[in-house]
Amino acid sequence: MKDYQRQLEKLRADAAECRLISDLATDPAKRDLFDRLALRLSTLADQVELAMIDAVKSARG
């Protein structure tokens, strides 16, 4: 479970970094690219978090 937690934290940090780069980018194409990356990484983080919750519920019975 700790491995999942580390991956979740990394995905959230990477998403935040992409969001920052998107906000600071002056080139519209780069802004759009990093915005999409941030959204995708956030979605992946949400999926990992849901999987963790499901695993805990399953373990508890």
N, C-alpha and C positions, 0 to 999 in steps of 0.2 A: 504494500500500500504506500510505503514511503516513496517508492520509485514513481508511482502515479502522482503523488503530491509534488515531487520535484519537477516532473514534466508539466504539470498544471501551472506551477509557478513560472516556469520558463516560457510557456506559451503566453501567459498573461503579460510577462515582462516584454516579450518580443512584440506582442500586439501593441502595447503602450509605446514602444520605441517606434514602430511603424506609424502609429498615429501622430507622434511628434514630428517625425520626418515629413509626413504628409502635410501637417499644419505649417511647416517651415518651408516647404518646397515652393519655388517660384515658377517652375516649369509645370504647366497643367498636366502633362502626361505623367510626370513623376508623382505629382500630387495624387492623381487618380490611381496609379499603380500602388503606392504605399497605403492609400485609403482601402483599396481592395484587399491588400495583404493583411492589414490590421483587422478588417472584418472577418477574413477567413481564419486567422489565428484565434480571434475571439470565439468564433464558432467552434473550432476544434477544442479550445479550452473548455467551453461549455459542455461539449460531448464527453470529454474526459471526466469532468466533474460529475456529470450524470452517471457515468459508468462506475465511478467510485461510490456514489450514493447507493446505486443498485447492488454493488458488491457487498457493502456493509449490511444492507437490508437482508440480502440472501444469507450472509454469514450468521445473522442473528436468528434466522429462521422465520 
